[in-house]
Amino acid sequence: MPVTPDDVRRVAQLASLELDPDDETRLVQKVQQVVEYVDRLQAVDTAGIEPLAHPYAGSSTPMRPDTARQGLPVDEVLANAPDRFGPFFRVPRMIEEGQDD
């Protein structure tokens, strides 16, 4: 299945990307290489080959115990904060006043 510049432009539009003509040409070639490689993989006869599994499949992943411990003191945590308000980090407002959505 050949990849066309229209295909690349459509995907770029869906991803809200702006491409210049050089990028389009380069990406058509790259995407075509990926499609050809997938076609090659699909052509491989895998009949009779057992599926591979991660060594931990079906068992729990070894993990350390989850133990509670004392957190850092507030003053130590906020020592390098660029701006603070009492025991809190002060951050820029993200929502303008009067907007409910």
C-alpha positions as semicolon CSV with decimal commas, in nm:
position;residue;x (nm);y (nm);z (nm)
1;M;0,000;0,000;0,000
2;P;0,175;0,319;-0,111
3;V;0,179;0,617;0,124
4;T;0,090;0,947;-0,041
5;P;0,161;1,308;0,055
6;D;-0,214;1,341;0,118
7;D;-0,190;1,063;0,378
8;V;0,093;1,244;0,556
9;R;-0,090;1,578;0,542
10;R;-0,406;1,418;0,685
11;V;-0,220;1,262;0,979
12;A;-0,036;1,590;1,039
13;Q;-0,370;1,773;1,041
14;L;-0,516;1,524;1,290
15;A;-0,210;1,576;1,512
16;S;-0,226;1,956;1,471
17;L;0,119;1,963;1,313
18;E;0,238;2,210;1,053
19;L;0,468;2,054;0,794
20;D;0,675;2,228;0,532
21;P;0,714;2,059;0,190
22;D;1,055;1,914;0,280
23;D;0,908;1,751;0,590
24;E;0,621;1,607;0,386
25;T;0,857;1,449;0,135
26;R;1,080;1,305;0,406
27;L;0,785;1,173;0,609
28;V;0,622;1,008;0,306
29;Q;0,944;0,809;0,263
30;K;0,975;0,723;0,634
31;V;0,612;0,617;0,672
32;Q;0,639;0,409;0,353
33;Q;0,940;0,229;0,505
34;V;0,741;0,152;0,820
35;V;0,447;0,018;0,618
36;E;0,678;-0,201;0,410
37;Y;0,842;-0,338;0,725
38;V;0,504;-0,422;0,879
39;D;0,407;-0,598;0,555
40;R;0,728;-0,803;0,578
41;L;0,651;-0,898;0,938
42;Q;0,296;-1,003;0,849
43;A;0,436;-1,233;0,579
44;V;0,640;-1,435;0,831
45;D;0,496;-1,784;0,895
46;T;0,452;-1,814;1,272
47;A;0,248;-2,136;1,268
48;G;0,374;-2,374;1,532
49;I;0,571;-2,112;1,724
50;E;0,477;-2,079;2,089
51;P;0,398;-1,725;2,203
52;L;0,669;-1,566;2,413
53;A;0,586;-1,438;2,758
54;H;0,748;-1,208;3,008
55;P;0,922;-1,409;3,284
56;Y;0,679;-1,264;3,539
57;A;0,364;-1,334;3,337
58;G;0,107;-1,501;3,555
59;S;0,295;-1,423;3,875
60;S;0,327;-1,111;4,081
61;T;0,616;-0,881;4,014
62;P;0,857;-0,885;4,306
63;M;0,825;-0,558;4,493
64;R;0,955;-0,421;4,817
65;P;0,707;-0,391;5,103
66;D;0,508;-0,070;5,114
67;T;0,594;0,085;5,446
68;A;0,490;0,423;5,580
69;R;0,766;0,660;5,680
70;Q;0,796;1,015;5,802
71;G;0,790;1,282;5,531
72;L;1,023;1,580;5,511
73;P;0,959;1,883;5,729
74;V;0,760;2,158;5,551
75;D;1,039;2,415;5,584
76;E;1,289;2,176;5,425
77;V;1,053;2,098;5,137
78;L;0,984;2,466;5,070
79;A;1,343;2,583;5,124
80;N;1,411;2,620;4,748
81;A;1,058;2,715;4,641
82;P;1,064;3,023;4,417
83;D;0,749;3,154;4,586
84;R;0,560;3,033;4,888
85;F;0,254;3,129;5,089
86;G;0,287;3,002;5,443
87;P;0,326;2,623;5,428
88;F;0,227;2,609;5,057
89;F;0,389;2,650;4,716
90;R;0,254;2,955;4,536
91;V;0,198;2,884;4,165
92;P;0,065;3,098;3,879
93;R;-0,312;3,104;3,837
94;M;-0,414;2,874;3,551
95;I;-0,783;2,966;3,524
96;E;-0,895;3,322;3,477
97;E;-1,148;3,452;3,725
98;G;-1,510;3,429;3,614
99;Q;-1,458;3,117;3,401
100;D;-1,653;2,814;3,514
101;D;-1,553;2,569;3,237
